[in-house]
Amino acid sequence: MPSLKDLRTRIRSVRSTQKITSAMKVVAASRLRRAQEQVETARPYGQRMERVLGSLAARMAGLPNAPPLLVGTGRNEAHLIVVATSDRGLAGGFNASILREARRRIRELESGGKRILILIIGRKGRDGLRRDYGRLIHDSLTEVGRRHLSFDEAKNIAQRILVLFQDGAFDVCTIIFNRFRSAMTQIVTVQQLIPFPLEAEEAAATASSAAGVYEFEPSEEEILDELLPQNLAVQIYTALLENAASEQGARMTAMDNATRNAGEMIDRLTLNYNRTRQAGITKELIEIISGAEAL
């Protein structure tokens, strides 16, 4: 049975931890508000970009001069998987859910005999996949958006992917990240970046035909040469913004749960401390009374 000193030390330790988790919750809540505003601002731009590309893709379908970024290489043998995680932990199941989906995707592709390259964003993703899939990791990036996530960082990642694609290193590129829904809900999302996804193309073509016919000046080929690399950077930037908001939401929820759990533990330890102290006082009284009666 622990002594009173041990219980006091444990209570002080848990109370200190509770202060830390409470402070981390407040910081995460503040960062979540800013990240959520960025996500809500970026979403319409990314969606509109996909609609315009969908209209162009519908016009370019089947043409021999269609850009590879739009229609792909014609093969499905090599895959690049971009795994977007965080550099820091203490965010509940945020990183674990992304890594679980990444492992499932890798196993599925390996069972189909595909070649795989992995580009990792975030220290947690690198540490989580390095042991089992270190041979597949092409590169890992850390400290992305540490202070403030910028479009230049997303553009740099997009440029890395474009260089690999132009070198023939892969045929299909997908990114795995958490899409933000609320502070308590993040949705693991697998989004195809290269070639332009067929589902998005069909939906965008339908929406385009319902809204009207676009006329392009200059030609579609010239627009696509400029727009497709830009769209890749936009989609990566949007995914990283979604990931940042999801991370802060998951961290805020996790720290809130930790703070409440610490409070419950303090209550239990305090009750145990009081009972132990009462038992000690009772024992001393019994000893004094027994000694007095013996005299």
FIKE-517004 format. One record per atom (N, C-alpha, C, CB): x, y, z. Coordinates in steps of 0.001 Angstrom, whole numbers, plus 500000, padded with zeros to 6 digits. Glycine has a CB too. Layout:
<tordos>
XYZ ...
</tordos>
This chain:
<tordos>
500849498810500000 500000500000500000 500894501253500000 499035499998501239 500645502204499121 501501503395499057 501378504247500310 501153504231497832 502473504897500660 502467505766501836 501833507108501478 503908505970502381 501600507932502538 501019509258502313 501948510118501465 500731509954503652 503246509990501679 504203510762500895 504143510383499421 505616510557501431 504053509075499157 503951508610497768 502686509138497110 503972507075497709 501585509140497840 500331509635497280 500387511136497009 499177509322498221 500988511888497933 501122513332497715 501977513623496476 501742514007498957 503081512872496337 503947513045495166 503200512728493879 505189512154495281 502422511653493907 501664511268492707 500618512319492367 500987509898492908 499939512854493362 498924513886493112 499555515134492501 498191514251494419 500716515545493041 501402516707492479 501825516451491038 502622517069493327 502296515246490753 502737514904489407 501567514940488418 503394513519489401 500444514342488810 499283514324487917 498729515733487727 498189513392488470 498768516542488786 498264517912488682 499145518734487719 498221518581490088 500446518501487755 501345519189486820 501053518761485381 502822518899487175 500819517460485194 500465516970483860 499158517574483383 500364515447483858 498208517716484285 496912518299483928 497072519747483459 495947518234485126 497967520497484109 498204521874483682 498781521923482276 499142522581484657 499686520973481976 500303520935480646 499265520599479587 501452519911480607 498468519556479829 497470519160478839 496404520239478655 496814517844479250 496054520927479721 495083522014479602 495633523159478755 494691522530480990 496920523488478962 497545524544478155 497647524131476694 498937524883478699 497986522863476439 498076522375475071 496713522383474387 498664520971475050 495670522121475135 494314522180474580 493979523599474123 493282521699475622 494314524581474954 494036525986474606 494818526399473366 494387526920475786 496089526004473294 496919526353472133 496367525696470867 498390525921472364 495990524410470975 495447523702469815 494135524325469352 495237522224470145 493310524758470297 492036525393469930 492275526695469179 491183525659471183 493271527458469632 493599528710468949 494110528449467535 494644529495469749 495001527465467384 495529527134466067 494460526525465173 496701526179466195 493533525795465770 492460525176464984 491601526239464313 491586524276465875 491309527312465023 490476528363464435 491130528948463184 490213529474465462 492426529207463283 493128529760462121 493195528742460984 494548530204462514 493498527486461323 493602526449460293 492254526202459620 494132525143460900 491183526242460400 489853526037459834 489485527159458865 488810525943460950 489850528377459210 489585529503458307 490338529337456986 489980530833458977 491592528866457067 492366528644455844 491744527557454976 493806528272456190 491289526483455614 490674525383454864 489414525851454156 490348524207455796 488561526550454880 487302527014454295 487534528015453179 486422527635455363 488643528750453246 488974529697452175 489526528977450949 489990530732452673 490312527929451158 490982527244450044 490077526256449319 492205526520450550 489100525680450007 488263524653449387 487575525107448104 487228524200450363 486897526264448079 486205526667446846 487157526830445661 485458527971447075 488370527329445915 489332527513444828 489735526168444236 490577528267445328 490034525200445117 490415523877444635 489291523195443877 490846523010445789 488053523342444369 486912522720443697 486667523352442333 485655522837444562 486810524689442262 486604525368440984 487690524984439989 486581526891441180 488909524822440482 490007524394439617 489701523025439020 491337524353440401 489166522107439830 488816520779439331 487707520854438288 488388519874440485 486754521766438471 485674521898437491 486203522377436149 484604522862438002 487099523352436168 487674523844434922 488482522749434238 488554525073435182 489283522033435010 490058520929434440 489142519840433909 491013520346435485 488021519606434602 487074518604434133 486507518974432778 485950518426435136 486214520266432591 485703520711431300 486755520531430211 485261522178431375 487999520878430532 489082520692429570 489307519218429261 490368521315430097 489250518383430300 489473516950430108 488405516353429208 489493516221431454 487156516825429373 486080516321428525 486328516663427061 484735516889428976 486891517853426799 487153518276425422 488373517560424838 487360519792425366 489337517200425745 490578516597425268 490535515072425258 491726517058426120 489436514481425727 489359513020425850 489583512360424499 487997512590426430 490493511402424476 490736510632423260 491673511271422260 489466510372422599 492077512509422495 492965513171421548 494407512691421739 492881514700421711 495155512513420665 496529511993420794 497495512956421464 497063511640419441 497194514258421439 498112515235422020 497722515635423441 498171516465421147 496880514839424118 496475515134425492 497680515030426418 495350514173425954 497867515976427342 499032515963428236 499046514726429140 499048517232429096 500220514165429416 500322512996430306 499791513268431708 501764512544430398 499947514494432211 499416514805433543 497901514662433590 499814516220433956 497268514787432428 495811514696432365 495350513259432150 495275515586431250 495990512556431237 495517511221430860 496436510109431363 495388511127429352 497598510463431913 498512509448432409 499459508945431334 497738508296432979 500240507943431701 501226507369430786 500671506209429976 502433506909431554 499463505786430290 498905504612429633 499261503323430345 499376504548428212 500037503424431425 500414502237432202 499911502398433640 501967502020432179 499933501283434354 499511501285435758 500418500351436553 498016500853435897 501723500521436350 502684499598436955 503391500189438170 503709499187435931 503687501479438132 504436502116439221 503568503181439886 505761502744438692 503575503169441220 502737504089441986 503598504885442960 501629503322442746 503316506178443024 503905507046444045 502825507369445067 504498508358443415 503109507060446329 502164507331447411 502741508440448279 501878506042448259 502026509545448354 502419510659449213 501648510523450526 502138512054448522 502374510306451615 501754510110452934 501975511383453745 502354508846453680 500880512088454028 500965513366454748 500595513161456208 500039514430454101 501576513312457095 501352513189458531 501874514462459203 502056511905459112 502033514408460518 502519515566461267 503926515298461797 501560515904462432 504577516358462244 505892516224462868 505779515927464356 506709517491462654 504656516271464948 504477516125466392 503383515108466697 504138517480467034 503494514535467891 502498513577468342 501458514227469247 503171512428469066 500952513449470193 499938513909471136 498708514453470402 500524514987472060 498305513731469350 497146514149468565 496152513005468404 497587514659467191 496035512173469427 495077511079469371 495426510094468266 493672511618469163 494414509702467497 494629508742466422 494866509381465074 493469507831466328 495240510656465054 495412511379463784 496431510700462879 495843512821464049 497640510503463366 498687509892462545 498459508402462342 500045510116463179 497953507735463366 497750506284463274 496764505927462168 497252505730464610 495711506724462007 494717506419460975 495306506590459575 493483507319461140 496138507603459383 496776507808458068 497750506675457768 497515509172458021 498555506302458760 499531505234458553 498846503892458317 500470505135459752 497737503662458990 496984502416458785 496479502326457333 495787502334459781 495948503431456822 495478503440455439 496645503312454459 494688504723455154 497780503943454782 498961503837453909 499447502391453842 500101504758454416 499501501720454976 499931500310454979 498959499451454187 500050499777456423 497670499699454356 496671498919453615 496841499125452115 495241499309454047 497068500381451722 497240500698450305 498508500051449752 497289502220450098 499589500071450512 500849499467450063 500684497959449897 501991499775451062 500047497307450879 499843495857450778 498989495511449564 499182495316452058 497964496326449321 497078496073448184 497837496187446861 495893497053448200 498668497201446732 499430497377445490 500502496303445335 500077498766445456 501161495947446444 502193494906446371 501595493566445977 502919494776447711 500401493277446484 499755492015446115 499392491988444633 498500491791446965 499218493170444025 498934493245442596 500187493324441738 498066494429442316 501349493209442358 502602493213441610 503050494586441142 502475492327440437 502594495648441797 502953497007441392 504250497449442066 501817497986441733 504967498345441383 506136498971441978 505685500209442744 507194499337440893 506313500437443907 505831501486444809 506986502387445229 505149500869446052 506730503685445200 507597504686445813 506772505435446851 508197505669444742 507414505833447938 506713506553449001 507414507879449238 506658505714450313 506630508952449213 507105510280449602 506364510662450876 506877511350448455 507105510867451952 506498511099453258 506638512557453659 507134510195454317 505539513124454134 505540514473454692 505263514339456182 504474515402453985 506207514721457021 506001514631458460 506868513578459123 504566514341458747 507402513917460281 508300513020461000 507596511751461478 508909513742462182 506344511853461884 505615510691462393 505386509655461300 504277511123462989 505140510114460083 504982509177458987 506283508459458666 504472509893457761 507383509214458692 508692508609458427 509022507555459474 509789509685458399 508823507890460741 509141506943461810 508215505731461787 509054507632463164 506959505941461382 506005504842461392 506181503861460253 504634505381461355 506703504316459113 506831503442457944 508258502982457683 506313504146456728 509215503579458355 510613503292458048 510983501839458333 511515504214458841 510450501272459397 510861499911459763 510361498882458758 510347499560461158 509080498967458365 508498497956457486 508701498258456000 507027497827457772 508738499550455652 508773499911454229 509905500894453914 507431500517453810 510993500803454670 512112501705454444 512684501601453048 513187501439455439 512640500413452463 513194500213451110 512387500939450045 513248498728450776 511116501286450365 510239501921449385 510243503449449502 508822501399449549 510816503971450587 510761505417450825 511748506131449914 511061505745452306 511226506967449048 512072507758448152 512629508987448860 511284508183446911 511774509662449639 512195510874450332 511208511152451464 512281512088449349 511663511915452444 510780512329453547 511061513797453857 510995511431454829 510008514547454064 510104515978454334 509572516261455725 509331516800453275 510284517071456479 509843517449457824 509784518971457928 510793516861458909 509170519430458995 509031520865459271 508252521603458171 510413521497459431 507372520904457482 506530521558456470 505393522284457183 505967520517455431 505318523585457004 504261524358457656 504428524471459154 502938523751457362 505674524442459626 505895524498461071 505366525797461671 507381524349461382 505678526905461032 505201528197461529 503889528579460850 506262529293461297 503925528551459525 502723528912458773 502804528225457422 502581530472458612 501819527394457111 501832526659455856 501645527623454686 500733525574455849 502577527595453758 502530528502452616 502362527714451324 503800529366452557 501866528409450311 501679527772449007 503025527410448390 500891528696448061 504066528164448711 505395527860448167 505869526478448605 506409528924448607 505546526079449838 505938524752450306 505220523663449516 505642524601451805 503935523879449265 503177522915448457 503701522884447028 501674523262448461 504072524046446506 504609524121445147 505937523389445042 504780525578444719 506747523464446094 508020522748446112 507797521236446093 508841523147447348 506810520760446859 506486519330446868 505968518907445501 505439519007447964 505101519743444906 504574519432443577 505705519345442547 503545520496443147 506699520213442676 507824520195441742 508622518904441878 508735521406441975 508797518431443095 509484517147443309 508741516018442610 509613516841444817 507410516038442739 506592514988442123 506665515072440606 505130515095442589 506633516289440072 506698516463438620 508021515961438056 506502517931438255 509111516202438760 510426515727438306 510436514204438242 511553516234439246 509880513554439275 509805512091439270 508948511586438115 509243511581440600 507821512279437872 506913511855436798 507581512014435434 505600512668436845 508276513108435234 508951513333433960 510105512351433746 509467514765433891 510686511856434850 511758510860434750 511222509446434577 512639510919435981 509887509301434580 509280507984434408 509333507109435644 509943507277433292 509440507716436831 509554506942438066 508227506323438494 510085507820439175 507110506885438054 505797506335438435 504779506666437355 505328506895439814 503675505930437421 502563506140436492 501368506807437165 502134504816435885 501159506498438444 500010507012439186 500506507571440513 498933505899439413 499996508741440888 500359509362442170 499099509607442988 501133510697441947 499121509201444241 498003509456445158 498550510041446448 497194508152445442 497721510803447130 498100511374448421 497116510895449475 498137512931448363 497630510569450648 496811510100451764 496907511132452876 497269508682452264 495758511631453308 495730512652454344 494394512582455071 495961514064453743 494228513399456103 492970513483456839 492206514728456406 493225513503458367 490990514526455944 490135515656455581 489385516126456828 489134515264454440 489383517428457040 488783517998458251 487270518096458108 489377519387458548 486567517543459091 485118517718459168 484748518512460408 484403516357459173 485275518120461555 485052518852462794 486213518546463725 483679518475463450 486200519181464897 487294518950465844 487353517495466292 487140519858467059 486234516804466259 486193515411466709 486185514415465555 484975515189467571 486034514885464331 485909513981463195 486867514381462087 484471513968462674 487750513453461736 488642513624460598 488501512388459709 490134513834461060 488421512601458414 488160511516457477 489434511205456704 487003511881456509 489911509968456809 491084509553456045 490711509537454567 491602508149456512 491480510245453759 491153510434452347 492326509995451478 490789511910452059 492015509241450434 493006508860449420 492605509565448128 493083507278449224 493414510514447689 493092511332446520 494140511136445435 492993512821446905 493689510820444247 494606510656443113 494974512017442566 493976509777442001 496275512225442376 496783513492441856 497163513407440386 497978513939442661 497833512322440028 498270512102438643 497919510668438258 499816512370438474 497274510452437106 496672511455436227 495408512044436846 496349510842434861 494836513019436155 493612513657436650 492564512579436886 493085514737435644 492007512466438117 491127511337438442 489876511289437575 490725511403439893 489526510092437127 488391509914436225 487085510304436881 488315508481435751 486921509961438179 485664510296438855 485460511803438898 485645509720440278 486518512541439252 486409513996439283 486160514538437883 487677514622439881 486767513915436893 486595514364435514 485136514230435087 487505513563434566 484531513060435381 483154512844434961 482205513788435679 482745511403435209 482407513946436998 481535514840437759 481675516272437287 481844514750439247 482926516676437044 483143518051436597 482567518281435209 484631518382436603 482669517273434322 482119517425432979 480604517560433026 482517516238432099 479979516782433929 478531516874434086 478130518247434586 478024515798435041 478853518730435616 478540520054436160 478784521132435113 479379520336437420 479835520938434320 480149521929433300 479071521988432228 481495521623432667 478598520819431783 477579520799430748 476268521370431249 477370519391430245 476012521207432565 474786521760433120 474885523270433259 474480521127434471 476086523778433548 476240525206433772 476424525981432468 477415525457434688 476933525325431437 477168526018430177 478441525521429531 477238527527430392 478771526051428381 479947525627427636 481041526675427801 479609525408426134 482233526210428157 483369527115428311 484041527323426951 484387526555429349 484477528539426711 485315528834425559 486691529249426077 484680529952424659 487728528673425490 489079528868426007 489929529628425007 489729527524426339 490663530578425526 491597531360424727 492840531611425578 490950532711424243 494030531142425223 494359530446423974 493824529019423928 495853530423423781 494506528123423228 493992526771423023 494036525963424310 494787526060421935 493259524856424302 493220523988425480 494596523448425839 492264522833425248 495398523114424818 496729522554425082 497615523547425840 497407522152423763 497593524793425420 498412525805426080 497941526063427507 498391527104425283 496628526082427695 496090526302429043 496464525142429958 494552526472428998 496335523917429433 496628522745430262 498101522683430637 496225521467429535 498973523068429737 500407523065430050 500716523942431269 501217523551428835 499965525020431415 500161525919432557 499320525513433757 499828527345432163 498118525021433481 497148524787434553 497381523485435309 495760524785433986 497809522445434615 497956521142435270 499021521150436372 498304520087434237 500228521681436135 501184521764437253 500677522652438389 502524522296436754 499973523731438022 499405524607439049 498352523869439859 498796525866438411 497534523062439188 496497522300439886 497116521295440846 495590521578438881 498213520679440447 498887519727441335 499307520411442629 500114519107440639 499897521613442511 500311522358443698 499102522765444533 501120523598443297 498009523153443871 496796523564444590 496207522400445373 495749524120443612 496140521225444739 495564520061445420 496436519621446605 495394518892444428 497742519703446455 498638519367447570 498475520389448691 500118519315447095 498403521658448319 498232522717449318 496916522539450082 498272524105448642 495842522234449360 494547522007450012 494606520805450945 493446521802448962 495266519720450498 495385518527451342 496178518824452610 496050517387450563 497253519612452481 498057519955453658 497282520856454610 499360520640453236 496459521758454074 495614522598454931 494589521740455669 494899523689454095 493979520803454955 493027519889455594 493723519097456702 492406518924454547 494937518654456406 495700517873457382 496035518707458616 496989517336456747 496423519967458400 496794520837459525 495594521090460430 497360522176459011 494429521347459832 493223521560460642 492831520284461369 492057522044459764 492954519149460701 492618517866461338 493551517574462500 492684516723460317 494837517886462316 495814517655463390 495473518468464632 497229518004462911 495170519752464443 494860520596465596 493546520182466248 494795522064465177 492574519786465433 491317519306466002 491510518033466806 490303519069464903 492291517096466265 492560515848466981 493355516106468256 493317514867466080 494328517037468189 495123517347469379 494265518021470450 496312518249469009 493397518930470047 492526519600471021 491631518585471716 491669520683470334 491056517664470948 490184516642471526 490968515717472454 489507515826470416 492169515307472018 492986514411472835 493415515074474138 494214513960472055 493807516344474076 494230517040475285 493048517321476222 494927518346474916 491870517548475655 490675517712476486 490373516421477235 489463518127475624 490457515287476538 490235513993477197 491305513732478255 490229512852476159 492552514070477939 493638513855478907 493449514723480144 495001514151478263 493000515962479955 492776516861481095 491677516319481999 492409518276480607 490587515843481383 489490515295482191 489911514004482889 488254515037481312 490680513164482203 491167511927482828 492092512231484001 491898511056481797 492935513256483845 493821513648484941 493017514135486138 494797514738484481 491948514896485878 491089515352486976 490452514187487722 490004516275486444 489983513187486964 489396512007487602 490437511234488410 488768511090486546 491654511154487886 492719510453488612 493085511195489887 493961510289487724 493109512531489828 493399513321491030 492329513083492087 493488514826490689 491082513015491667 489989512759492613 490154511399493277 488629512835491901 490513510373492486 490698509039493063 491888509001494015 490886508005491955 492998509634493592 494177509653494454 493920510441495738 495368510249493705 493171511544495641 492849512335496826 491987511530497782 492135513636496435 491016510803497249 490169509950498092 490997508871498769 489045509308497260 491896508259498006 492769507227498576 493683507819499641 493608506560497472 494187509044499369 495040509733500345 494288509993501642 495557511057499768 493059510490501539 492269510785502740 491948509519503523 490974511502502361 491631508443502823 491338507180503509 492576506641504214 490804506140502515 493730506733503515 494972506253504136 495319507095505362 496138506288503120 495148508389505235 495434509282506362 494484509011507531 495323510755505921 493211508811507207 492239508510508269 492562507189508951 490814508469507699 492981506204508135 493331504905508711 494544505032509627 493610503879507600 495515505873509222 496694506076510069 496342506745511380 497730506904509339 495461507769511333 495049508465512558 494299507507513466 494169509696512228 493400506706512862 492632505743513659 493550504730514336 491609505016512779 494552504281513605 495493503309514172 496250503919515350 496488502822513094 496686505182515213 497405505835516308 496505506010517525 497948507196515856 495244506373517313 494324506523518437 494112505191519167 492981507075517948 493987504139518374 493795502812518990 495008502444519823 493542501729517910 496211502767519314 497431502444520052 497498503237521347 498672502724519195 497094504524521303 497137505358522506 496127504840523533 496845506845522155 494919504552523079 493878504053524000 494286502724524596 492525503906523275 494842501821523755 495273500514524284 496383500675525306 495746499598523147 497302501607525085 498386501833526038 497869502399527350 499422502771525445 496880503319527256 496299503894528468 495570502845529298 495345505023528109 494847501961528629 494135500914529358 495104499925529998 493177500177528426 496231499720529339 497201498776529903 497815499323531203 498315498476528872 497880500656531300 498407501238532525 497372501147533649 498820502700532290 
</tordos>
